[in-house]
Amino acid sequence: MDSSILIATILDWHSEIDRNLPWKYNSSPYKIWISEIILQQTQVVQGLRYYERFVDRYPTVHDLASSTESDLLKVWEGLGYNSRARYLHQSAKRIVDEFGGKFPVEYSDILSLKGVGDYTASAISAFAYEQPHVAVDSNVERWVSRYYGIASYKSSQSLKTEVKSILLPVVEKHESPAECNQAFIDFGALVCTAKQPKCIDCPLSQTCYGYAQSKTADYPLVKPKVPRKKRYFHYLVAVDNGHVVINKRLNKDIWQGMHEFPLYESDSLQDLTHQDLCRYFDINESTSIESIISYQQILTHRIIIGKFYLCKLKRGTVKIGQWMSVDQVKKIAVAGIVRLYLADNMFIFNDINKIENGK
Ligand code: SF4
């Protein structure tokens, strides 16, 4: 099928469907930017909650630029990939300083913002400014690669380039690049879905290569998965009468800028011995460990195994972090694995004796 007829067919289909996500047809470049950054590594349902909370807290780029990083990380807490939040913050400051508080209009200026790649810059250009760009996300590359039988790897640059070369000439001639882009994305999300595409009802089924060859599951090609690396985090949970010792993660690593208990990272699942704990955390040998509890968090490329060694210490005796009250801890952004522990064990700060050993 000629690509202009193909796209006309998709636009025709799209004119019939429901449009109910808050960022659809949103013409605010600021809000599109926020939504696209949130959705970079996040499922739509979870992303929607954070998007609403985020734009409610920071309705304008000025509000975002004038916030503090710790405030921002607290709003972002639980979403992961915190570098996205830091890039939003840095870029908001740049927009205020260099662009007079107005979101840039030129594609190259948008692309120059930290954390913004071709997809996000194209989405903002098309949706906010009706500029002729194609935002190739996983939905778009999936249906185009199946329809044409393009044997390139999922998310690869070569696939994105090929998809653009097919769609862009038609978008350039269309009066609404925004309408075209939304239709392309929705078509992949609702019809040519990752699992069980709705080929029977698909308006392109008569001419689709993947469907004709019964190879819809083969496109786009998928690279073999690299196994996730395991990391072992051993945390000393030192408490005293409603207070606990906390540190901030400063290194360029996961959860940078977030808070946690004093940490020792090892390369094995084995519990630290009492001797190890005294050595790594500089605690007295007479200190007894009340409990050791393990949690696991699966991230995209890592599995974090957290071991939490609870002990009671006198405030002032620990020099490896800052004592904070429970109320202070509730206000700071904490690392994901620590949040899992706190969700079950907040009560220990006031009543250490309640804890059961070996959960
Ligand atoms: S026929 Fe099936 S594989 Fe082809 S574009 Fe339609 S939904 Fe996708």
Residues whose N, C-alpha, C, O or C-beta is under 5 A from the ligand:
A	BS01	SF4	W143 R146 Y147 V191 C192 P197 K198 C199 C202 L204 S205 C208 G210 Y211 T216
